[in-house]
């Protein structure tokens, strides 16, 4: 029988963990493990104080590499990577309690998870932890940059870090904090033990760690050039704004709002992105006000933040590691972005990306202005291209075509949509054809009927999950390029629903099944899914669960049946509210359940592809939404082969038609 070793460590590094990420943090020459707390099989917690010259016990050292000992930690990636700088412990032997909590529908963070689980005070994380970490794990701000022997072993003065002998009472408290983290982690794991993470998800977690640890190369010349150009242009724009307005700080929302109100004679309540776009799209009597809004729009481009994030996170070998957070969106199991946030990179539309890149790398600011005009926008479009292959390699980029539209059609058995995906795949045109009764062949460029494609597109993007007029507006239905008016929107909603009756039926069927489970306690099988109420009295856990076709489950903690804002019975559960970002009761409905399930199935399709390309010998360096990015030797790049792998049938989803398309490139981009 396997034994279990639960671990928590405390560390020091001069590298900023939050900004630079785990891998650069550990690779710092001054990285140290300060404390090592551990417990075997739920027994008493012991601690090793490396700062007092204590050594890791022989049995613990052996356990770290023993395949018959399963290692547990909260955010196990941290412990695994840190420990492997000095010891050997295979990744496959580790289990992440944070993943376990996220899989079961709980929030991230050991302290927050302990509270959400209702752990008693003696099992919770100590609240003083962050203060102690700031004292012992982070360099002090001082004048000297080098730590000498006197400072380390008894000297005073302007020391650069705090050591145990500087704060002996707090060091004792810090050791107790480390011990308590192991106690909390073990109790979290015990509470969730009746609802294990499936083998397939554990294997996917291991693959994800390998992808993150491999990292992706960045073009540091482009990053330096972009920051140089941005610094100059931002200075020029600020100088222009100050001269025009007389304001001390034109970036101040309060100052600029007041100035714009006085200049235009209209109340300006906020300067959010959508507000600025709306004002610029209207009639502004003052040219100075218009120019100030344009300057604000240019200054608000995310180019600088992304490039700064890249510079902060790049390791000594020119690679950034740790860009993906496994199970970051725990309602669906999708990944989230970290550090540079690759999940929300700006799109690129420049036809001469290569030329623009060279201009930025060579810091030819005047050429950029002449050729491309808006410098911040150009830099923003080049962010993707800062990610580059390993020398001698190319990127092979492939993504699923309309994956969510395919999954919802398959789940709802909406036959006309399935026929579209089995043939030409033009879902926007086909949707418009079904909505307006126009022959598909007429909806093509050059024909007046082509205008209907925009209506089909916005309807497809906004209405699949029981959205209405508000969803259309959020999706940009009133943007000028759409050519739609607000008066048209209710008709679009009605037409789309009439053309997709099986999808509409899916919303209400899922909602009804959830309510039935909550009323009766009995499982309900529907559309290849299983809705159930799963509880464990001993660990005080209670969930509404959805078993997906892949056999993975979605968990909704502490479910209840309550009245919603429309005074109808609906499923409620505990989760993180998207508006308040706080843990509390959330209500859901058929359309939202459909969204969760469709996105979860799409995520599982991506997971299948990650396993397939890995088995075929390809190195994934990142994946964004439904797209994989592979770092492949140039003479082995086989785009068609990769797309074929992604388009192959999936055993647990018979009849689901998948298709992938892509490109190969010398840098990352949106094709």
Secondary structure, DSSP 8 states (H G I E B T S, - for coil): --EEEEEEEEEE-SS-HHHH-HHHHHHSTT-EEEEEEEEETT---EEEEGGGT----HHHHHHHH-TTEEEEETTHHHHHHHHTTTS---GGGEEEHHHHHHHTT--SSHHHHHHHHT--GGGS--TTHHHHHHHHTS----S--S--HHHHTT--SS-SS--TTTSHHHHHHHHHHHHHHHHHHHHHHHHHTTS---HHHHHHHHHHHHHHHH-EEE-HHHHHHHHHHHHHHHHHHHHHHHHHH--S-TT-HHHHHHHHHHHHSS------HHHHHHHHHS--S-HHHHHHHHHHHHHT-THHHHHHHHHHH--TTSEE---EEEEEETTTTEEEE-TT-GGG------S-HHHHHHHHHTT-HHHHHHHHS-HHHHHHHTSGGGEE--TTEEEEEEEESSHHHHHHHHHHT-HHHHHHHHTT--HHHHHHHHHHT--GGG-STTSGGGGHHHHHHHHHHHHTTS--HHHHHHTTTTSGGGT--HHHHHHHHHHHHHHTHHHHHHHHHHHHHHHHHHHH---EEETTEEEEEEEETTTTEEEEEEE-TTS-EEEEEEEEEEE-TTS-EEEEEEEE-TTT--EEEEE--HHHHHHHHHHHHHHHHHHHHHHHHHHTT--EEEEETTEEEEEEEGGG--HHHHHHHHHS--TTSTT----EEEEEESB----
